[in-house]
Amino acid sequence: MKTIKRSRLISRRKEKKLTQEEFSNIIGCSRSHYACIELGTKDPGFKLTEKIISELGIDVKDWR
């Protein structure tokens, strides 16, 4: 995942005042898995990507 996308994930989550634990519960994955996504060591699958961008209000065309 590109750095700009990772920084957008982190900033959007923090704007919503959510911890990684809270956000991972909302999107249905473990905190450790979501932390790896934010760190860039794992990429989310298609369905998880849909959940992340939906919950954070990121336009899909900006995700690419």
C-alpha positions in Angstrom: 0.0 0.0 0.0 1.3 3.4 -0.9 2.4 5.7 2.0 -0.2 8.4 1.1 -2.9 5.8 1.5 -1.6 4.6 4.8 -1.3 8.2 6.1 -4.9 8.8 4.9 -6.1 5.7 6.8 -4.5 6.8 10.0 -5.6 10.5 9.8 -9.2 9.5 8.9 -9.4 7.0 11.7 -8.1 9.6 14.2 -10.5 12.3 12.9 -13.3 9.9 13.9 -11.6 9.5 17.3 -11.3 5.8 17.0 -8.5 3.5 18.2 -7.2 0.7 16.0 -9.1 -1.7 18.3 -12.4 0.2 17.9 -12.1 0.6 14.1 -11.0 -3.0 13.6 -14.1 -4.2 15.5 -16.3 -2.0 13.2 -14.8 -3.4 10.0 -14.7 -7.0 11.3 -11.0 -7.8 11.6 -8.5 -8.1 14.4 -6.6 -5.1 15.7 -3.3 -6.7 14.8 -4.4 -7.3 11.2 -5.6 -3.7 10.9 -2.4 -2.4 12.5 -0.4 -4.2 9.8 -2.6 -2.6 7.1 -1.8 0.8 8.6 1.9 -0.1 8.8 1.9 -1.3 5.2 3.0 -4.8 5.9 -0.3 -6.3 4.8 -2.8 -5.3 2.1 -6.5 -5.7 2.8 -8.5 -7.9 0.5 -11.3 -6.5 -1.7 -14.1 -6.9 0.8 -12.1 -5.5 3.7 -11.0 -2.6 1.5 -14.6 -1.8 0.7 -15.4 -1.8 4.4 -12.5 0.5 5.3 -13.2 3.1 2.6 -16.9 3.0 3.4 -16.4 3.5 7.1 -13.7 6.2 6.7 -15.6 8.0 3.9 -12.9 7.7 1.4 -13.9 7.9 -2.3 -13.0 4.7 -4.1 -11.4 6.7 -7.0 -9.0 8.3 -4.5 -8.1 4.8 -3.2 -6.4 3.7 -6.4 
